[in-house]
Amino acid sequence: MARFAATTHDEGAGLRVSLVGDCDLAVRDELVTTLLAAVGRSSSVTVDLAEVDFLDSSGIHGLVAAHRAAVERGGRLYLENPSGSVASVLDVTGVGDLLSRDHRKGGE
């Protein structure tokens, strides 16, 4: 069984979703539900990946789905603190650049 937790906190003008553990197929539904709820509540959502140990295509899909939902509502979803293999997966897939704070709208 995968180790995973997601907590959401108010943060100034937005929300912060802190993820812990493995973001994989086993927790895909919980991840997507949490992220979609956050982008439904706020136009600015920051996803903190500092405690994420593993990220597979299911996790990438959840992040991109939440990003698209945020953009449809006129908002943004950002990633912070990826490291190790998680940062590598985000770089290889281009999702790290897409969801960085430096990303310029319109290049999606």
C-alpha positions in Angstrom: 0.0 0.0 0.0 1.3 3.4 -1.0 2.2 6.0 1.6 0.5 9.3 0.6 -1.0 12.4 2.3 -2.3 15.7 1.0 -3.1 18.7 3.1 -4.5 22.0 2.0 -3.8 25.3 3.8 -4.9 28.9 3.2 -1.9 31.0 2.2 -2.5 34.7 1.7 -4.3 35.1 -1.5 -4.1 31.4 -2.5 -4.0 27.9 -1.3 -1.0 25.6 -0.6 -1.4 21.8 -1.1 1.4 19.9 0.6 1.9 16.4 -0.7 3.7 13.6 1.1 4.9 10.2 -0.1 4.2 8.5 -3.4 2.1 10.1 -6.1 1.3 7.0 -8.2 -1.6 5.0 -9.6 -2.6 3.8 -6.1 -3.4 7.3 -5.0 -4.4 8.9 -8.3 -8.1 9.5 -7.4 -7.2 11.1 -4.0 -4.6 13.3 -5.6 -6.9 14.5 -8.4 -9.8 15.1 -6.0 -7.6 17.2 -3.7 -6.1 19.2 -6.5 -9.4 19.9 -8.3 -11.0 20.9 -5.0 -8.1 23.4 -4.4 -8.3 25.0 -7.8 -12.1 25.2 -7.4 -11.6 27.2 -4.2 -8.7 29.5 -5.3 -7.3 31.1 -8.4 -3.8 30.5 -7.1 -2.7 27.1 -5.9 0.8 26.1 -4.9 1.6 22.4 -4.7 4.5 21.7 -2.4 6.4 18.6 -3.5 9.2 18.8 -0.8 8.0 15.5 0.8 7.1 13.6 -2.4 9.4 10.6 -2.8 8.0 9.2 -6.1 6.0 10.6 -9.0 4.8 8.5 -11.9 2.7 9.2 -15.0 -0.5 9.1 -12.8 0.9 11.8 -10.6 1.9 13.9 -13.7 -1.6 13.4 -15.1 -3.1 14.6 -11.8 -1.0 17.8 -11.8 -1.7 18.5 -15.5 -5.5 17.9 -15.0 -5.5 20.3 -12.1 -3.5 22.9 -14.1 -6.0 22.7 -16.9 -8.9 23.1 -14.5 -7.2 26.1 -12.9 -6.5 27.8 -16.3 -10.1 27.2 -17.4 -11.2 29.2 -14.3 -8.7 31.9 -15.0 -6.3 30.7 -12.3 -2.9 29.0 -12.0 -1.4 26.0 -10.3 2.3 26.2 -9.4 4.8 23.6 -8.2 7.4 24.2 -5.5 10.3 22.2 -4.0 10.6 19.2 -6.2 13.9 17.3 -5.7 15.7 14.2 -6.7 13.9 11.8 -9.0 10.7 13.9 -8.7 12.4 16.9 -10.1 13.9 14.8 -12.9 10.5 13.4 -13.9 9.1 16.9 -14.0 12.0 18.1 -16.1 11.9 15.3 -18.6 8.1 15.6 -19.1 8.2 19.4 -19.3 5.7 19.7 -16.5 8.2 21.4 -14.3 8.5 24.3 -16.7 4.8 24.4 -17.4 3.9 24.7 -13.7 6.8 27.0 -12.6 6.1 30.5 -11.4 8.2 31.8 -14.3 5.9 30.2 -16.9 4.4 32.8 -19.2 0.8 32.4 -20.0 0.0 31.6 -23.6 2.7 29.1 -24.2 0.6 26.2 -23.0 
